Structures are given as structure tokens and as C-alpha cells.
């Protein structure tokens, strides 16, 4: 890689790394209301919306947002402007409170179901991440020829084929 290419890539990293973002996390009580901002579905509360800012921007205009619970209850906030700090990243939170509306129990039950589903999804993702790290480790081990342990002894350097892989408990 030439010096000019390296300098260009470094300057791009610095440029991209210094952009300012204001994050707004929308919460709901009870949780798991569907959040819509500017007419577009954002996700189930809690959810975060990121607003990109210019370096000179001193305030951010947040979209008009709605929260809709499964019971049909809704809450609304109008478009609003917030001052922004000088930090590269800043954030704020907004809580949608459910109005007095029938079927509160239905919304609370749905919130518990959503929490359980998120927990299962996070656990599954943690398992996938651990497996990927393990496979990357073994790929590096065989590709780069690092010293490893198998069958009561050490080996090092190069690729030793399926027999050693099988002894280490790694599937092909």
C-alpha cells in the first residue's frame, strides 16, 4: 500500500469517526409498545433512534412519534427541538406513558412475552457468537500454524489435516 493510500484511509477513518450523533431511546410504560416516528415503524420499546448532526449543529429536531400498545392504547409526542451538547455522542430518553385505556392486562402480558422473546434471542446470539469465535480460533490455529495441543503432546507449524482436527474435537 502506498503512502498516499494509507494517508487517505487514515483521514477517512478520522473523518468518519468524528461525526456527531444524538441518540433518543424511546421507552414505554408498560414496555413493548410499537414506536412509530414520522409515520415509520421504528420497533418495540425500548428502541433507539439515531440523528446525525453536523459539527456546528447546536440543536436537533426530533420527529413526531407515536406509541401503540396491542390493546389499541396510543400516546403521541409532537415534533420537538432539543439542545445538543458539545460531546461527539449525546443521548436522551423519552418515556411514553400508556393512557387510561381498557385492556391494561393484555399490554402487560404482551410486554412479558416480548421480554422473554428478547432474552431467548440474546441467548441464541451469544451461542452463535461463541461458536464463531471458536471456529475463527481453530481456523487461525491451522492456517497460521500456531502451537496447539492434541493427543497428549504439542504440535506446531502447518496444517495437519483431519486427523488432528478430529482429535481436538473440531468438526470440519
N, C-alpha and C positions, 0 to 999 in steps of 0.2 A: 504494500500500500504506500502510495506516495505521501510526501509531507503535506501537500495541498489537500489531498483527500482526507487525511487524518485531521487536519485543521478544520476542514469543512464539517466533518462529522462531529467533532468536539463542539463547534459553535452551534450546530443544530441541537445537540443534546442540552447545551446551556439554555438556548432559546426556548425549547420545549419545556425544560424543567422549571423555568421561572414563570410560567403562566399562572395567573391567579384564578382561583376557583372559589365560589361561595356555595356551600352545600346547605340545603334545607332538608331536614329529616321531618317527615310528616308522621305523626303518631295519632292513634285514635283510642278513645275510651268508650266501650271496650275495644281491644285490638282487632285487627283483621278487617277493618272497613276497606273497601276498594277506593283508592285515591285516583281522582281524575284532575289533571292540571291542564288548563287551556283546552278543555274538551277531549284530551287524550288520556287513556288509561295509563297510570304510572305503576301501579302494583298494590299489593296488600300492605296496609300499615303494620309495622313501621317500614317506611320506604324513603329513599333519599333521592333528591333531585339536585343535579349539579348545574350551576350557572357559571359560564366562563366570563371573566372580567378582563378588561384592558388594564394596563398598569396605571393609567390616570383615573380610572373609574372610582368614584367615592361613594357610590350607592348602586344598589341593584334593584331592579323592578321584578318582583316575583309574580308569577302567573296567578290568575284566578283559579281556585281549586275547590273541589267538592269531595266529600267523603260519603260513601254509600254503604250502609250495612245490609246484610242479607234480609233483614226484616223489612227493608224499604225505608228505614230512617235515613235522613240525609242531613249534612251540615255543609255550610258554604263559607268561603272566605273570598273577599274581593281582591283584585289586583292591588298590590301594595309595594311601597318603596322602602328599602331598609338601608341605613348607612353601613358601609363596609369598612372594616379595619384595614390597617396597612400590611397585615400579615399576608404571606403568599396564599395560604389557605385559611378560610374562615368558615364558620358554620353556625347555623341556628336551628331551632326546633319549633315546630308548631303542633299543638295538640288539638285535634278535633274532638269535641265532647258530643256524645250522642244526645240528641234532644229527647224529651219525654215523649216516647212513641211506643205503641204496643210491640210485643214480642221481644223484650229485652233478653229473656232467657234463650231464645233462638240465636241471638247475636253472640251471647256469651258462650254457648255451646260451639258455635262455629269458630270462635276465637280459640277455644281449646283444641279443636280439631286441626286448625291451621298451625298452632304451636307444635302439636305432635308431629304433623307432616314436615314442618321445618326441621325438627330435631332428627327425624329419620333421614331426611335429605342431607343434613350436615354430617351425620354419622356415616352415611354411604359415601359421601365425598371424601371424608377423612380416610376411609378404607381404600378408595381409589387412589388418593394422593400417596398413601403409604406404599401401595403396590407399585406405583410408577417410580417412586424413589428407589425402591428395592431393585426393580428391573434396570433402572439407569445405573445403579451401583454395579450390578453384575455385568452390564454391557461395558461400562468403563473398565471393570476389572479384566475382562477378556480382551478388550480392544487394545488397552494401553499396556497390558502385561504386568500389572501390579502384583506384588506378592500376595498370595492368598493361602488359605489353609484348607486341606482336604485329607481325608482318609488317614489321619494320624500324622501328617507331615506337611511341610511347606512346599510350595512350588512358586515359580516366578518366571516372568517373561513369556510373551507369546500366547497363542491360542492353543488350548489343549484338547478341544473337541468335546463331543457329547458325553463321554465317559466321566470326565471331571465335573462337568456341569451337573450330571445326574447325581454324583456323589455329594455335591454341595447342596442338593435339594432344589435346584433351579430347573424349571421346566423350559423346554425350547418351544 
